[in-house]
């Protein structure tokens, strides 16, 4: 199962990956909730199936709904697959519009026939779902629970008669009540999904924040809009079930339009990301780093918290370029950047210093005390020293792995400055960390310089080319 499970998603399928962890086993309480949900659906569906009376005409309506749903899924297969793939890569929530058919089925069909529509839809969707089978089954069960809730409201009120054509839509109090029940059924459908899946998310991740449990606001709004359209389709088919055929091109066009919008948003986000990140290391550039750093420093100072700034410099970097060529030097830079990303926390700010030609990197650690900052700096130093970086040599193309066997790997020196002790602005912190970095170089490189040596003046010593290598 997943740590970030948001399956089914209000009658639509949904994939949310939080932190990329999609194979974390559920804790016992989450398993108990999942099993209880399955048993509830089975018991409820069995009881409703036994109690209901239905005719062959309702099975004809079931066949029509199933064909319309199948046509919708098939005609939007490519668009939905691309949207789902983008959602998985981005770790975000995915919602499709198949609830147009499952919601209508819940309102106008007996339970067995409605569940047939659900199975047809979910089997068709499974081919592009890219989700573990058990998670997909739970998602399907949660949709079934939502359908049963909406079905109960429809059958216990005049709504079912209006939607199946047994009662004419005429202005009056009864029609107002029926429309109110229709709105309540949509809300019930939505909330049952929200509760069923949200509790599993909370139990699995131990994160009960509204965003984690309830999902993304934008996606919830889309789910409600889809259910509004499904309500319109339910009313429309009350004239004649064949009106459902007219809904197919509308839903298909809406789904494809959603994919086009999503693709445009992804392209725009990619362009913005590329413009603000170094093309080699994929670390942010100064144009992005500096404004965020200034805001972070101001926020930490207002809260009375310290902020740590680390400057990381690759020792004797010119020798890597000389030995393995410019491409080999690039691989060293990428390897060090990967270490920075793996060691720092979510919310820490990283940057490649000096533009595309620089071999220095900066890490800003919001709210970090001195001990934590020094621990992170030492982990960066140690992990770079132990890193295995694959490099292709010039003049022969032989591949070597730096850091393996007798092939030495790169090392880094790190200067650490803390706000407000060592400065209150980005410029002051950088100047202090620079002085410490030069000190680490003079002391033999491959080390962290946490404080100024007695021999180092407050203004620092003149920097020589050798001291920066």
N, C-alpha and C positions, 0 to 999 in steps of 0.2 A: 504494500500500500504506500501512500505518500504522506509526507509530512505536511505538505500544503495541499490538502484535498479540497477541491471545490467542484465536485462532479455533479452532472445533471443540470445544475444551475437554473432553477425555476422553469423546468420543462425544456430548457435548451441544454445542450451539452456544454460542459465547461472544463477547462484544464488550467489549473493554477499551479505553478511550480515555485515554491518559495525557497530561494537559495539553491535551486537546482537539485534539491534532494527529492527524488521521486520513488525511492525504494526503501524508505524508512518504515520499519514494521510498526504497527499500531500498538499502543499500550493496552492493557487489559480492559480498562474502562471504555476506550474507544471501540474495541472489539465487541464489548457487551452492547454498546449502543447500536452498532451495525447489525448485530444478530437480532436485537430486539426490533429494529426497523424492518428487517426481512420477515420476521414472524408476524408482525403487525399487518404488513401488507398481505401476506398469505391468508391470515385469518379473516381480515376485513373483506378481501376479494372473494373468498369462499362463501362467506355469509351472504354478501350481496348477490352473488351469482345464484345461490339457492333461493333467495327470497324474490328475485325479480322474474317477471313474465316478459317474454319478448317473442317477436314474430320473425318470419323470414325476411320481411321488408327491412328490418333493422340490420340484418346481415348484409343485405344489398347496400344499405347506407355505409356499413363497415367496409365493404369491398371498395366502394367509391372513395371513401376517405383514405383508405390504404393506398389506392392507386395515385391519388393526388399527392399524398405525402411522398410516395416513392418517386414520382415524377419530379417533385421539388428537390429531393436529395440528389437524384441522378443529374439533373440539369445544373446543379450548383456544386457538383462534386469537386471540380478543379478549384473554384473560388474558395470553397470551404477548406479544402486541404491546405491551400496557401495561407489562409487566415490562421488555421490551427497551428501550422508550422511556425508562423511568425509569433504566435502567442507562446508556444513552448520555448522558442529561442529567447524571447524577451521576458520569460517568467511571469507572464501576465495572464489574465483571465480570458477565457473564450466563451462566447455565447453564440449559438446559431438560432434559427427561427423555426425549428420543427415544432415548437409548442403551438404554433397555429393549428396543427393537425391534432396533436394529443389533447389540447385543451378542448377543442370542439368535440372530439370523440368522447371525452369525459362527460360532457354536458348532454349529448344527444343519443348516446349508445348505452346499452346494458353493459355491465362490467366485463363479462367475457369478451364481447366484441371490442370494447374500448382497449382492453389489454392486447388484443390482436393488433390493433393499430400501433400501439406502443412497441410491440415486438418487431413489427415490420420496419418502423422508423429506426429503431436502435440497431437492428441487424444491418441495415443499409449504411448507417453512420459508422459502425464499428470498423469498416474497411479503412477509414481515414482518421480514426480517433487517435492512434499512436499512444494508447494508454494501457496500463496493465489490466488484464481481464477482470480481476477481482474488483478493482476500482470502477471499471466500467459497469459491472453488474450492480454495484452499490448505487451508482449514479442512476441506473435504470430503475432500481427499486424506489429510490427517492422520488423520481418522476411519477412512478405508479402511485405512491402515497399521495402526492399532490393531486393526481387525477381522481383518486377515490374521495378526497375531501371535496373537490369541486362537484363531483358526481352526486354526493350526498346532499349538497345544497340544492342542486337542480331537481332531484327526485322528490325532495321533501317540500317543495314549493311549486307554484304554478309554472315556474320557468321552463321545466322540461316539456310541458304541453305546448307552450308558445314556440319553443325551438324545434319541436318535431312536427309542427303544423296542425296539431290537434286543437289549438286555440288561436284565433285570429288576433293580430296586433291591432287593437282599437284604442283610441285615446280614452284614458280612464285610470282609475286608481289601481286596478289590477296590473295594467301595463307598467305603471310607475314602480310598483312593487317588484315585478319581474325584472325590470332593468336594474333595480337596486340589488336584487339577488345576483344578477349577472356580474355586476361590479364586485360584489362580495365574494363570488366564486373565483374571480380573477385574483383578488387579494389573497384569498385562502390558498390558492394554487401557489402563489408566489411565496407566502410566508411559510408554508409547510416545507418547501424546498430550502428556504433560508435557514429554518430551524434544524432540519434533518442534517444538512451538510455542515452548517456552521458549528454545531456541537462537536462533530467529528474533527473538524479543523482545530477547534480549541483543545480538545482532548489529545490530539496527535501532536500539536506543536507547543502546548502549554502556553500559548499566547492568546489571551482573550481580548485583545484590543479590537475595537469595532472594525477596523480595516481588515484585519486578519479573519475575523469570524464572519462578518457580514459581506465581505468582498468589496470590490471597487464600486464607488458611487456611479461612475459613468456606465458600467456594465449593468448595474441594477436598474438604472433608468432605461437602458436599452431593453432589458427584460420586460419591464412594465409596459413600454411602448409596444413591444411584440404581443403581449397579452391583450392590449387594447385592440390591436389589429385582429387578433384571434376572436375577440368578442364580436367585432364587426362581421367577421366571416360566419360566426355562429348565427347571428341574426339574419344575415343574408341567405343562408342555406335553409332557413325556416320557410321561405317561399317555395323553394324546391331544392332538394339536395344537389341537383345538377348545377346549381349556382356555384358550388365549390370548385368546379372546373375553371370558372372565371377567376377564382382567387389564386390559382397556380401561377400564371404569368406575373401577377402583382407581387407575390412572395418571392418568386425567382428573381425578378428585377430588383427588389429590395435587398436580397442577399448579395447579388452581384455588385450592387452599388456600395454596399457595406464593405465588400472586399476591395473595391477600387479606392474608397476613402482610406481604408486601413493601409493599403499599399502606398498611397500618397503620403500619409502621415509617417510611415516607416522610412520612406525615402527622404522626407524632410528632416526627420530626426537623425538619419545617417549622415546627411550633408552637414548638419549643424555639428554633429559629433566629430566628423572628419576635419571641419574647419577649426575646431578648438582642441584637437589632439595631435600630438606629434605622429607623423606617419610611420616612423620606425618602431618606437617603443610603445605607442598607443597611450602614453601618459599625457595628461593635459599640458597645454602650453601656457606661457605666462599670462597671455591675454585672458585666460579663464581662471588661472590659479590666483592671481593677485587680487581681483575683486572679492573672490570667495574668502581668501585669507583675511583680508581687512575686515570683512563682516564677522568672521569667526573670532578674530581677536577682540573686536568690539563687544561681541556677545559674551565671550568668556570673562572679559574685564568687568562687564556690567554684573555678571553673576558671581564675581569674586573667585573665578577659577583660573588656574594657570593654563598656558598653552605652550606646547613644545614644538620647536622647529629643528629639523635634522637636515644637514647638508651631507650628501653621500658622494664621494669622489672615487672613481676607479683608479687604483694605484698604477702608475707607469703605463697609462693607457696607450701612449704612442708606441710602446713596444709591441702591443697586440696588433696595431695597424701595420707595423713593420714586419712582424713575423707571419701573420696570417692574412695580410692585405686588408683593404677597407671593408670588404664583406665580412671577413673574420672579426674585425673590430665591431662591426654592426651586431654580429651574433652575441658578442660579449655584452654590449649595451642592452640588447633584448633580454638576455639572461638575468642581468642585474635588475632590470625593470620588473621581470616576472617575480623575482624574490621580494621586491618591495610590495607588490600587490598581494603576495601570499602571506606576508608577515603583518601588514597593517590592517586596521579594523575598517569595517564599513563606516563611512563618515569621515575618515582621515583623508586629507588632501595630498595628492601627489603631483609632481611636476618635473619635466625635464628642463633643467636650467641651462640657459645660454643658447637655446634654439637647436636647430638640427645638427650643429657641429659640436655641441657640448657633451662632455662626458660626466657631468655632475647632475645629480637629481636631488630634489627637495621633498621632504615629507613634513606635513604639518599635522600635529596630533592634538585636536581640540580637547580641552579639559584634562590633559595629561599632567600628572605630577612628575617630579624629577626622576623618581625611582622607576616609574613606568616607562618614561622616555628613554632612560638609559638601558632598560631591559630590551626595548624594541630596537634600539640602535645596535646593541650587542647581538641580538638575533639576526638582524640584517647582515652584520659583519660575518657572523659564523655561517649563516646559510649561503652567502655568496662564496665563501671559502670552500664550502662543501658541495657547491652546485656542480652538476655535470652539464656542460654546454657543448653541443655538437657543432664542429666547425669544419668546413671544407677548405683544404689548403690550396693555394694557387700553384701553378706549375706542376700539374700532375693530378689534381683533383682528389687526393687522398683525404678521407674523412677521419678526423681525430675527435676525441671527446676530452675537452678540457676538464681537469679535476679527477680523471680516472688514471689508474696505474701510475706511470712515471711522467705523465703530462700535467704540468702545473696549471692550475686554474687562476682566474682573476681574484684579487682581493680589493677591499675598499677601506677607506678611512672615513670616519664620521665625526662631524662636529655637532654638538648639541647645545642649543640655546633655549632658555625658558623665559616666558613672559609671566609676570612683569619684572622678575629679578634681573634679567639680562637685556631688557628693552621692552618698550610698549608698542612699537610699530614694527611692521615687516622689515623695513630698512635696518632698524637697530638690531633686530634679531638676526638678520642675515649677516650683518657686519660682525657680530659677536661669534656666530657659528663659523664664519670664515676664519677668524683668528684661531679658533680652536682647531679647525681643520688643518691649518698650516702647522700648528703645533704637533698634531698627530703625524703629519708627514715627516717633520724633523725628528720625531722620536722613533722612526723606523717603519711607518705605514702599517696597514692592516690592524688598526686599533680605533677605539672610540675615545675622543677627548672630551670629557665631561666638564672640565673646569680649567681655568687659566693657570699655567705654571707661574711660579714666583718670578722667573726670569723674563716673563713676557709682559711687556708694558700694557697699560690700558688701551693705548692706541694701536698696539700690534707692531710687528716688524714689517719692514719692506718686503714685499713678496717677490721672490725670484722665480724664474721659470722652473728651476729644478725643484723648488719647494712644492710646486703644484702638480708634479708628475706622480 
